[in-house]
Amino acid sequence: MKSIDLHIHSHHSSDATSSLDEIARIAAEKKMDIIAITNHIPEIAGHIWYGDCDSIAKLKHERDGLEDTHQLKILIGAEIDVIDTTGALAYPSSNLSEFEFIVSGVHRYPNITRGADKKQSSRPFPNQDSMHYGIAEYYRITEGILRNPHVDVLAHPLYAFSFLFTDEMKPNAISMFPEIYIREIMKLAAQEGKAVELNAAEVHLMNDLWFKYGDEFGTRYSIGSDSHKPQTVCEIQASLDVMKKYRISDERIIQPSR
């Protein structure tokens, strides 16, 4: 299997610090074959890196020089949020083909309280509606992502699930994710030709059931560090450990080209 990291953020993401040059250099030092730059869309006001009509073309031009210098393949992609439960992406549909790789996952909920809570946390926090409808809505959003023809990978499938729970319940939140939803996610991913991400920062949240149903349906996987800083670029050992633990063959790991 080629060495790959298909989820890396550069400083174009407001929460990341690595330059594209740094990422390419580190990837080459770690002898990677394929990496994907997947900056966030949408972004906060004043940090909309994709806002000019030639933004993606400029990134590709910069990428071309780095590929020649470092002898590795760099995909210019994006991690694009959905804007509702249908899986509609937060980017003009007619321009999605500009990206060479698209990952999407659940980051928030339409009915969850936004802004800082009483503890001044920057993350969303539960209200009565999100606690009542949230689990079903989480699945519905995930289903919409998997049915979107532009999406290649379901990113970090459990990342935002704990947002639905009060602080007292958070430690056990992941164990409350229903088996029926896990089964349907893995089945639908296989049916739609989507990969489920073995996100190095989050894969520890996925229990045996994800891989049981992944085997049953022949679901494919993607490997990504979800790096936001130079120190974590191409740090994918946690993903590789899961591959070994669950005997996931190399053939079930996607290796995209452009």
N, C-alpha and C positions, 0 to 999 in steps of 0.2 A: 504494500500500500504506500502511496506517496505521502509525504509529510505535509499536512495541511492545517490551516487555521482559518476558518471561514466566518469569523466574527471578531473584527478588530475595529476599535474606534480611534480616529485621529483627533487632533485638536480642533477639527471642524465641528465635532460634537462639543457642546458647551460644558460637559462634565468630564472631558478627556484632555490629555496634555501631550500626547505623542505626535510629532510631525510625521508626515508621510515618509520623509527621508529616513528618520529614525526607525520607523517600523520596517522599512525595506532592509535597512542595514542589519537590524537585529534578526529578522527572519532569515537573511542570508547566513549570518553567523551560526544560527541554529539549524542550518541546512534544510530549510523548508522548501517545498516544491511549489505549493499554491497557497496564497493567502487572499482574503477578501476584506476590503475596507468597507465597513458597514456603519456609517455615521447616522445619527438619529434624524428622523423626520417624523413629526414637525419639531421645530426648535423654538427656543424662547425668542422674543422680539429682540432685534439687534444682533442675533447670532444665526440668521437664516442663511446658511452656507450655500444652499441650493437655489437661492432667490433669483439670480441672474439667469437669463436664458442660455448662456454659454458656460454655466458653472460646471456641469458634468463634463463637458468637452475639455475644459481647462484641466480638470483633475486627470482625465485620461491622458492628456498630453504630458503632464508631469509624470504619470505612471509609466508611460512608454520609455522615458529616459531612465527611470529607476530599474525597470525590467532589464534593460540592456546592461546597466552597470552591475547589477547584483545577480543576474541569471536566475530569476525566479518569475513565476507567473503571479500577477497582481490583478485581482478583479475589483472593479469599481462598482460597489453595490451600495446598499442602504438598509438600515433597520427602520422600517416604516410602520408607524402605529396605524391601527384601524380607528375610524371615527364613530363607528356604531357597531351593533351586533351582527350586521350583515357581512362584515369582512371588508367593507370599502376602505381603501387605503387613503391616508392623508397626503395625497399628491395627485396632480392631474393625471387621469387615466391615460390620456393620449401621449403622455411623456414617460410612462413607466418603462418603456422599451429602452430608454437611455441607459438604464442600469443593467449591469451584467449579472447581478445576483441580488436577490431580495429576501431578507429575513423579516419576520413579523411575529410578535408575541403579545400577550396581554400585559399591559403596563398599568391600566387604571380601569375604572368603571364609569359609565354615564351617570349612575345614581349615587356615587360615593361622594362624601363631602370633600371638597377641594380646599387647598390652602393649609395654613398651619393650624394644628389643633391646640388644645390648652397647654400642651407641653412644648409647643413651638416646634413640633416635628415638621420636616419638609415633605413628608409623605402623606398621601391621602389617609383618612381614617374613617372607620365605619359609622354609618348612621342607621336609622331603623330600616330604611328601604334596602340598603346594601346588605345588611345582615340577613334580611328575609329572602331577597331575590338573588343575592350575590353568587351563590354556588351554581345555580342554574344559569345565571347570566355569564359566569366565567366560561362554562362549557359552550354556551351559545356563541360567544365571541370567538372562542377557539375554533369551533366548527366553521364559522364564517371565514376565518383566516385560511383554514385548510381547503376551503372551496374556492378561494380566490385564485384564478389562473395565473396571476402574476407572481405569486409567492412561491419561493423555492423551499423555504425552511420554516417550520414552527420553532421559534426561539424559546429558550428557557420555559418549558411548559408549566412550571409551577411558581414562577418568580413572584407574581403579584397576588397569589392566592391568600397569603397570610394577611394582606391588607384588609380583608373582610372581617377580621376577628379583633376583639378587644385584646388589650395587652395580656390579660390573664389567660386568654385562650390561645394566643399565638404559639406557644411552645408545642402544642398538640395540633396545630391547624393543618399541617400537611397530611397527617394521618387521617384527617377527616375528608380528604378528597375522595369522592365515591368511586368505587371500582367500576361501576357501569360507565362512568365518564372516561376513565382510563381506557377501558376496552374500546369504546366508540372512537376515541381520539386516535388510537393506534390503528384501528381498522380503517377509518376514514383517510388517515394519512397514506396508508398503503393504496387505497382505492384511487386517491387523487394524485398519486405520484409525488407526494411531498415527503421530505425528510424531517424527522424529529431531532432537535438538537441535543447532543450530549455537551451541554454548556459546562465548561470546566469549573466555573464559579458556582454553579447551581445544581450540577448533576447529582450531588449527594441527597437532594430532596426526592429523587425518583426511586420508589421502592421496587421490589421484585415484580409487582404486577405489571409495571410498564414494559418490562422485558419479557415477561411471560406472554403478553398479548402481542408484543413486537415480534416474537418468534412465531406465534400462531398465524399472524397475518403477513409476515414477511416485510414488515415495516423497515424502511431504510433510515439511516441516521446521518447527522452532520456533526462535525467536530469544530468547536470554537472556544477560544479563550475568553471572549467577551472583554478583551483588554481595554482599559481606559488610561493606562500609563505605561511608560517604557518597560518598567520592571515585569509586567505581566504579558508582554507581547509574546505570543506563541507558547505560553505556559499551558500546555494541554495534557499534562500527565494524569490529572484526575479523570479526564475523558478516556484516555488509553487504559487506565486501571479498570474502568467500568466495562470497556470492551473485553478485557481479559476475564473479568469476573463472570460475565454473562456469556462468554464465548461467542461474541459477535464477530462474524467473519469480515475480512477486509472488503469483500464484495458488497456488503450492505452499507458501507460508508461512501457517501457521494464524493465524487472528485470532479467538480464542474470545470468546463472549459468555456471559451467564448469564441 
